[in-house]
């Protein structure tokens, strides 16, 4: 299974005005991703996704160039089944030989950000191609699913206090028994965020799971003020309360509350997640497989969650490729209890695939299709390539 071709494309798809939302990222007018293909001898093609950022829009040119100009030339001719060795080759660059010989990393200087995102997409495509070659879903390559079904939670929630209840109830009416809303700097002040969350709980009642996500926009003082204001609301978790680089602040926030803290969507590699755990900064780990190092590194992060008795909840705000990869990781780990499903305008989730992911009555079934089960429509890629 020699690698014959590796290619990345920046897909830039406008979102219809009626499906756009406004958050701390501004008005989201497009959905962007780097879509990566890996072709092997025999013509089998695997697909992956890399992100320029955790939001759904942004320039992916640098990620595409990292794949096409740096990684692709080094990978053509390698055996696609040797995924771990390929991961180490990308991570360590010209010193990969030392790393494989000595059993420890000699990573390149740019071991985070664009480089890691590009690695993530290539790694995802490699797992996809191997699964297809064997005729098996990737979850079976990882030991099989831990359960037959997982509940999904509806992820959205940008409306003001007067309308947030109706917006989230609309998600519930589609069969979801848990929902997530956005708070933080987009509200202007803590009191407004608190009022919106309390309005949501009043509208939904006590039996619907409710999460809140600040996208890392509070400082620790405001995050603790927010948590104090919603302590009796019964949040399922409070996500990304502070700047992801300020782990000490995250620790202070977690120590101040009984509400579980979720984090990790912008972290890269198991080493970042090790720091979250060492600082006791999170109860729920949220790797994004299009950012953190791909499924290979996602498995290592899942093992950390399992080892430290933490919950695993992969960040699945992306295309159908990273969604299905995150779902696969969740099913393969006993630490996962729920799956994120985007309710924002997301053409790469629902329109790009020949067969989009299925979430019915708020439930996701264990994967059964070979690879990650997503085949992009070629006409869609051609139309929206930038």
C-alpha positions in Angstrom: 0.0 0.0 0.0 2.5 2.6 -1.2 1.4 6.2 -1.0 1.0 7.5 -4.6 -0.3 11.0 -4.0 -1.1 13.4 -1.2 -3.1 16.6 -1.9 -4.7 19.3 0.1 -7.4 21.8 -1.1 -8.8 24.8 0.6 -12.6 24.5 0.5 -14.3 27.9 1.0 -18.1 27.5 1.0 -20.4 30.6 1.6 -23.2 30.2 4.2 -26.6 31.5 3.2 -27.6 34.6 5.1 -30.5 32.9 6.8 -28.1 30.3 8.3 -25.4 32.7 9.5 -24.8 33.5 13.2 -22.8 36.0 15.1 -20.5 35.1 18.0 -17.1 36.3 19.4 -15.7 35.2 16.0 -17.9 37.8 14.3 -20.5 37.1 11.7 -19.8 33.6 10.2 -20.3 34.0 6.4 -18.4 31.0 5.2 -17.3 27.5 6.2 -13.7 26.7 5.5 -11.4 23.7 5.8 -8.4 22.1 4.2 -9.6 18.8 2.7 -6.8 16.3 2.2 -6.7 13.2 0.0 -4.2 10.4 0.2 -4.1 7.9 -2.7 -2.3 4.6 -2.6 -1.4 2.0 -5.2 -4.5 0.4 -6.5 -6.4 3.7 -6.5 -7.9 3.7 -3.0 -8.3 7.3 -1.7 -8.6 8.3 1.9 -9.9 11.6 3.1 -9.0 13.9 6.0 -9.6 17.4 7.3 -7.2 20.0 8.7 -8.3 23.3 10.3 -6.8 26.8 10.3 -8.6 27.5 13.6 -11.3 26.1 15.9 -13.9 28.4 14.2 -15.6 27.5 11.0 -14.1 30.2 8.8 -10.6 31.4 8.1 -7.8 31.2 5.6 -6.5 27.7 5.0 -3.7 28.6 2.5 -0.9 28.0 4.9 -2.3 24.6 6.0 -2.7 23.6 2.3 0.9 24.6 1.5 2.3 22.8 4.5 0.6 19.6 3.3 1.4 20.0 -0.4 4.9 21.5 -0.2 6.3 19.9 3.0 4.6 16.6 3.9 3.5 15.3 0.5 7.0 15.0 -1.0 8.2 13.2 2.1 5.4 10.7 2.2 5.0 9.6 -1.4 6.4 6.1 -1.7 5.9 5.2 2.0 3.7 2.3 3.1 0.4 3.8 4.2 -0.2 1.1 6.7 2.7 2.3 8.8 0.7 5.2 10.3 2.6 5.6 13.6 5.9 5.7 11.8 4.5 8.3 9.3 3.2 10.4 12.2 6.7 10.4 13.8 8.2 11.2 10.4 6.0 14.3 10.1 6.5 15.3 13.7 10.2 15.0 13.8 11.1 16.1 10.3 14.7 15.4 9.2 15.5 14.0 12.7 12.8 11.3 12.4 15.5 8.6 12.1 16.9 9.6 15.5 13.4 9.5 17.0 12.5 6.1 15.7 16.0 4.8 16.7 16.0 6.2 20.2 12.4 5.9 21.0 11.8 9.6 21.9 10.8 12.7 20.0 13.0 15.2 18.3 10.2 17.5 17.0 10.6 20.2 14.5 10.4 23.8 15.8 6.9 24.4 14.3 5.4 21.5 16.1 2.1 23.2 16.8 -0.3 25.4 14.8 -0.3 25.0 11.1 2.2 22.1 11.0 0.2 20.0 13.5 -3.1 20.9 11.8 -1.6 19.7 8.5 -0.4 16.5 10.1 -3.9 16.0 11.5 -5.5 16.0 8.1 -2.9 13.6 6.6 -3.2 11.3 9.6 -7.0 11.2 9.3 -6.7 10.4 5.6 -4.3 7.5 6.3 -6.6 5.9 8.7 -9.4 6.3 6.3 -7.4 4.7 3.4 -6.3 1.7 5.6 -9.9 1.1 6.8 -11.2 1.2 3.2 -8.4 -1.2 2.0 -9.4 -3.7 4.7 -13.1 -3.2 4.3 -13.5 -2.2 7.9 -14.6 0.9 9.9 -11.7 2.5 11.7 -13.4 1.8 15.0 -12.9 -1.9 14.4 -9.2 -1.3 13.8 -9.1 0.2 17.3 -10.7 -2.7 19.0 -14.4 -2.1 18.1 -17.0 0.2 19.6 -17.6 0.2 23.4 -21.3 0.7 22.8 -23.8 0.5 20.0 -25.2 4.0 20.4 -24.2 7.4 21.8 -26.4 10.4 22.5 -25.6 13.5 20.6 -26.0 17.1 21.9 -27.0 19.9 19.7 -24.4 22.6 19.5 -25.4 26.2 18.8 -27.2 28.7 20.9 -26.4 32.4 20.0 -29.8 34.1 20.6 -30.4 36.8 23.2 -32.1 36.2 26.5 -35.6 36.8 25.0 -35.1 34.2 22.3 -32.5 31.7 23.5 -35.2 29.5 25.0 -37.0 29.2 21.7 -33.8 28.6 19.8 -32.7 25.8 22.1 -36.2 24.3 22.3 -36.0 24.0 18.5 -33.0 21.7 18.9 -34.9 19.7 21.5 -37.8 19.4 19.2 -35.5 17.6 16.7 -34.9 14.9 19.3 -31.9 16.1 21.3 -32.0 15.8 25.0 -28.9 18.0 25.6 -27.9 21.3 24.0 -25.0 23.8 24.1 -25.1 27.5 24.0 -22.4 30.2 23.5 -21.6 32.8 26.2 -18.7 35.1 27.0 -17.3 38.3 25.4 -20.1 38.1 22.7 -22.5 39.1 25.4 -20.7 42.3 26.5 -20.8 41.6 30.2 -21.1 38.6 32.6 -24.5 39.6 33.8 -25.9 39.2 30.2 -24.4 35.8 29.9 -25.9 34.7 33.2 -29.3 36.1 32.2 -29.2 34.2 28.9 -28.2 30.9 30.6 -30.9 31.3 33.2 -33.5 32.1 30.5 -32.4 28.9 28.7 -32.9 26.8 31.7 -36.3 28.3 32.5 -37.4 27.6 29.0 -36.0 24.0 28.8 -36.9 22.8 32.3 -34.7 20.7 34.5 -34.5 17.5 32.4 -32.6 18.8 29.3 -28.8 18.8 29.5 -27.4 22.3 29.1 -23.8 23.2 28.4 -22.3 26.7 28.0 -19.2 27.6 25.9 -17.2 30.8 26.4 -14.7 30.1 23.6 -11.9 31.1 26.0 -13.0 34.7 26.2 -13.3 35.3 30.0 -10.5 36.1 32.3 -10.5 33.9 35.5 -12.4 36.5 37.6 -15.2 36.9 35.1 -15.4 33.1 34.5 -15.8 32.6 38.3 -18.4 35.3 38.5 -20.3 33.6 35.6 -20.1 30.3 37.4 -21.3 31.7 40.6 -24.3 33.3 38.8 -25.4 29.9 37.2 -24.3 27.5 40.0 -27.9 26.4 40.6 -28.7 26.0 36.9 -27.1 22.6 36.7 -24.8 23.0 33.7 -23.7 19.7 32.3 -20.3 21.5 31.7 -18.8 24.9 31.2 -16.5 24.9 28.2 -13.3 26.9 27.5 -13.8 29.4 30.3 -10.4 31.2 29.8 -7.6 31.6 27.3 -6.2 28.2 26.5 -2.7 29.3 27.1 -3.5 30.3 30.7 -3.6 26.9 32.4 -3.1 28.4 35.8 -6.3 30.5 35.3 -8.2 27.4 34.2 -7.1 25.7 37.4 -8.4 28.5 39.5 -11.7 28.5 37.7 -12.1 24.7 38.1 -11.2 24.9 41.8 -13.9 27.5 42.4 -16.9 25.5 41.2 -18.8 22.2 41.3 -19.7 22.7 37.6 -17.5 20.4 35.4 -15.0 22.3 33.2 -14.4 21.2 29.6 -11.4 22.2 27.5 -9.0 21.1 24.8 -10.5 22.0 21.4 -7.5 24.1 20.4 -4.8 22.0 22.1 -2.2 20.1 20.1 -0.8 16.7 21.0 -1.0 14.6 24.1 1.5 16.8 25.7 -0.9 19.8 25.9 -3.6 17.5 27.3 -1.1 16.1 29.8 -0.6 19.7 31.1 -4.3 20.2 31.4 -4.5 17.1 33.5 -1.4 17.9 35.6 -2.8 21.3 36.5 -6.2 19.8 37.3 -7.7 22.3 34.8 -10.4 20.2 33.2 -13.0 17.4 33.9 -13.8 16.9 30.2 -11.2 16.6 27.4 -12.2 17.8 24.0 -9.6 17.0 21.3 -10.3 18.1 17.8 -8.9 15.5 15.4 -8.4 18.1 12.7 -6.1 20.1 15.1 -4.6 18.0 17.8 -2.5 15.6 15.7 -5.2 13.5 14.0 -6.7 10.2 15.0 -3.3 8.7 16.0 -2.9 11.4 18.6 -6.5 11.4 19.5 -6.2 7.8 20.6 -3.3 8.8 22.9 -5.4 11.6 24.4 -8.3 9.2 24.9 -6.0 6.9 26.8 -5.1 9.9 29.1 -8.8 10.5 29.7 -9.3 6.8 30.5 -6.2 6.7 32.8 -7.2 9.8 34.8 -10.9 9.0 35.0 -11.9 12.0 33.0 -14.6 12.3 30.3 -13.7 12.4 26.7 -15.9 14.5 24.4 -14.2 15.1 21.0 -14.7 18.6 19.5 -16.8 17.9 16.3 -17.4 21.4 14.9 -16.1 20.8 11.4 -16.8 19.0 8.2 -18.3 15.5 7.9 -14.8 14.2 7.9 -13.7 15.4 11.3 -17.2 14.8 12.6 -17.0 11.1 11.7 -13.4 10.8 12.9 -14.5 12.3 16.3 -17.5 10.0 16.5 -15.2 7.1 15.8 -12.8 8.1 18.6 -15.8 8.5 21.0 -17.1 5.0 20.2 -13.7 3.5 20.7 -13.2 5.0 24.2 -15.0 4.0 27.4 -14.5 7.6 28.6 -16.9 9.1 26.0 -20.5 9.7 26.9 -21.8 12.1 24.2 -21.1 13.5 20.7 -21.2 17.1 19.5 -23.5 17.8 16.5 -23.3 21.3 14.9 -26.6 23.1 14.4 -24.9 26.1 12.8 -24.8 26.7 9.1 -22.4 23.9 8.0 -22.4 22.9 4.3 -19.3 20.8 4.7 -21.1 18.6 7.2 -24.4 18.2 5.4 -23.8 19.0 1.7 -20.2 18.0 1.0 -20.6 14.2 1.6 -22.2 11.8 -0.8 -23.9 10.3 2.3 -23.9 12.8 5.2 -23.6 11.6 8.8 -26.9 10.5 10.4 -28.0 11.7 13.7 -31.6 10.5 14.3 -33.6 11.6 17.4 -30.4 12.8 19.0 -28.7 9.4 18.7 -25.6 8.4 16.8 -25.0 4.7 15.8 -21.6 3.0 16.0 -19.8 3.3 12.6 -20.1 0.4 10.2 -18.8 1.8 6.9 -15.2 1.2 5.8 -12.7 3.9 6.9 -14.5 6.9 8.4 -17.4 6.4 6.1 -17.3 9.8 4.3 -16.8 10.3 0.6 -16.8 13.9 -0.5 -18.7 14.9 -3.6 -16.2 15.8 -6.3 -18.4 18.5 -7.8 -18.7 20.2 -4.4 -14.9 20.2 -3.9 -14.4 21.6 -7.5 -17.0 24.3 -7.0 -15.7 25.6 -3.7 -12.0 25.1 -4.0 -10.3 28.5 -3.4 
